[in-house]
Amino acid sequence: MSITLRQEQLIAELDQDGLDTTAAMSVLATLRRTQELHELDVKRLLGELAK
């Protein structure tokens, strides 16, 4: 299970319990964007190494 998927599940549980998930959703969005940037950077570096 991916980290982001687990975080989504935990946030859903908090939401079902009626808790404010605004901050958690913001952190999750940051985590997703950071992961996306990391993956793009890895692809770029692999491309550089392949030259």
N, C-alpha and C positions, 0 to 999 in steps of 0.2 A: 504494500500500500504506500502510495506516495505521501510525502509530508503534507502537501497542499490538500490532498483528499482527506486526510485525517483531520486537518484543521477545519475543513468545511464541515465535517461531521460534528466536530466539537462545537462549532459555532451554531449549527442547526439545533443541537441539544440545548444550548444556552437560550436560543431564540424560543424554542418550544417551552422552556421554563419561564418565559416572559421577561428575560433579562435583556438589557440593552447590549446589542452586539455591534454598535457603531464603530467603536475603537477596534474591535477584533476584525471586523470586515476591512477596515482601513489597513491594518497590519497585513492581512491576507493579500490584499491587492498589491501591497509593496513586495511581499514575498513572491507573488506570481511574476511581477515585473522584473524583479531581481533575477529570478530563475530564467526568465526569457532572455534577459541581457547576457547572462552567463552562457546559456546555450548558443546564442549568436556569436559570442566571443570565442567559444571553443571551436565552432565551425570555421570561423575566420582564421584562427591559429592553425587548425589542421590544414586549411587551404594553403597557408603560408609554408608550412612544413612540406607539403606535397610538391612545391615548386622545385 
